[in-house]
Every structure is written in C-alpha cells, then in structure tokens.
Amino acid sequence: MHIAGVAKLDRRTKNLVKRLKDGDIAIVDHQDFDRITAESLVETGASAVINASNFISGRYPNIGPLILSAAGILLIDGVGPDVFGMIAEGDEVVVKGGSVFKGGKLVVKI
C-alpha cells in the first residue's frame, strides 16, 4: 500500500492542523500524542502522519496513536528531526512500506 499527498510540516501540531486539508501528509515532531491532538488531526482528513519523534515514549499511557490508526491514518514515527530539512511544505511525497519518497527519490527509510 502506498499513500501520496502534499506534505505539510510544523513542529507544533496545533499550528499544523490549521493548514491541513483532506489527503495531506502531516509531518510533525510531537512525542506522546494525546487524544485531543489525535482527534484534531483526524478532523483534518490527513492521510498519514510522519513523526520525527515517537508517538509513545512509555512515560504515560496515551491513546492518540490508536485514534489515528482507527481512523485509517498511516503512522510512521521516530524518523528524526532531519526530515524537516529533507521535505518542504507543499512537496508531493509518497509513503510506501514505511519509506517516504519525494520526486521518486528515497528521503526517509524506516
């Protein structure tokens, strides 16, 4: 399975959700996704969330990733902060098998 869409990036998820549209691919740096954050992303219609950090650190239980997954949103986490230098706002990207491609070239491999 692969998902293609327009990348939208922000280190602050609450700012990003204001710009996301149906089918966009969200790129964030947000450790420990909480319920409210996840619900706000689901409402945008984003097709995937690529996280520079981990969705769950283990510090406390959270259901954010479960909410995203249940909504059919593809999750990729722990890609590292360099993703913000490899992909720019508005780039067309393809997520395939845990890897992210831009212009047909591999930019993130998990």
N, C-alpha and C positions, 0 to 999 in steps of 0.2 A: 504494500500500500504506500502511496505517496500523496503528499499534500503540497499544492503550490499556492502561493499567495504573496501579497505585498507585506514586507517587513515593516513593523512599527516598533521603535525602540524607546525605552526610557528606564532609567534606574529606579524611578519612583512609579510603582504600578498605579497609584491613584491618579497620577497625571496621564499615564498612558491610556487608561480606559476612556478618557475623554476624546481620544483621537482614533480609537479602533473602530473598524467597520466590519460588517459581515465578511468572513473569509480571510481576514488579515491574519498574519502570523505575528504574535506578540513576542518580543524579546525583552526580558526583564532581568533584574538582579535582585531577587526577593527570597530570602531564606525564610522557611516556616510559613508557607501560605496558609492564611487563616480562612475561615468560612466567608467572611464579608468580602475579602479580596477575590476569592474564587467566584462568588456569586456575581460580583460586578464584571468579571471577565466573561462569564457565561452570557450575561445580558448583551455584551457587545457582538456576539456571534463569531468571535475569533475561532479559527480552525485549529490552531496549535499554539502552544506556549513553550518557548525556549528560555530556560532559566540559567543564567550564569552561576547562580548558587544552587543549593539543594532545596527542593520543595519541603523536605522534612529533615531537620537536624537531629531529632531524637531528644531535644531538650524538653519538649512537651508534646502531648498529642494534638494533632490538628487534622481537620477533615477537608481542608481546601483542595488537596490533590484528588481526593475521592470525588468531590463535587465536580471538578473539571473533567475527570475521566468519565464519570457517569453521564456527563453532557456530550460525550463523544469528542472532546478536545484532546488532541495528541499532546503528550507531555514529554519534554526532554529536559533533563536537569543536569547540573554540575558541569556545564560546558566551559566555565571560566570566563573571567571578565574580558579577555581578548576578543570575544565575539562582538563587542561594541566597536572594535576597530576593523573588523572583517566585513561587517554588514552595516549598511547605512539605511536610514529612514527612506522608505519608498522603493528599496531594491526588491526585485522579484526573486523569491527564493523557493526552493523545492526541498521538502523534508522527506527523506526516503530511508527507511530502515535505520533510523537513529542518526543519520548523517544529514547535513544541511549543505545544499549546493546553491551557488549563485553564478549565473551565467554559464552553467554547465560544469563549473569547477567546484570541487570539494572544498568547503571552508570550515566545517566542523564535523569531526568523526567521533562517535561515542563507542 
